[in-house]
Amino acid sequence: IIGDADDLLVRNKISLQVDQFAIAQQLDISITDYYVCDGTRTDFEAPSSSIAPFDLTESDMLFRWERGLSIPIHTGLFRRSLFGDRPPFLESQRAKEDWVFWVGLALAGKRIGYLPLRLAAYRVHGNNMTRSWAAMGLEWLKAARQIEIWLDGRHPDFMPRSLAWHRDFYLVRAESAPVKAPRPDPAPESPEPESPEPLAEIDVPSPVRPSACAPTAASESVDSKRPRISVVIPVYNHARYLESCIESVSKQTFAPVEILCVDDASPDPSVGPVLQEVAARTPMVRLMLLEKNVGIAAAQNAALK
């Protein structure tokens, strides 16, 4: 499981997803639905655009992302074998790395199972309103260009439709008012790759998509032994939410064997003491402290490695 430092899991999330894997043994990923809550965890609501109406196909990931479909990363439970030796998150992205990530999985023919229960919460608060619509729009375009390289001529309407969304959504908001877009804390500027390699960041196949019935390396039978669950939490500030986030993981009915918190050189000096205190009393917590800020994609890759 991968999730941000201000997100939350319902107490039986892991247990129910492990049960789903036990029944549907060819799944590579289990995802659940989610709530949106405020910073104080007082108000919870179901977002109007749920995961439920979508089939989670390649087409959905390409053409419906943000246009109804959104999958917070912490709703997922992933087979470890999915990640292999290559970093799964595109580190040249300051944002929209999650879109590129899910598209890459879809293009690789990975099987995603949907559990129709709201077992995660995405916390919305003032501190994750940090990026302008214009900047977010540029990240959208960068992600679309990378995906277009992967598609290699398939779906010729992909780029026109991505440009239309940028125009109708991001440019309209950027021009109307200097409003900030809801998004986790910003990562530092990353240079564009001089010549992006379509297979350099995630293991996607050739342009011919594998058959939905073809076995994949990750589609192995669930071991008869108890699965071992790792949870990765990239941390950048959010000290006031850290304890409740980690607690929502450590007190799962199906407890993980490790919770790896990777601090991306948070400038907030209170983050370190909070992490050290929680780790001291929670044996499953491991800390990874980066010396310099590398951004959420690189921090997640470092933790997964």
Disulfide bonds with the S-S distance in Angstrom:
none
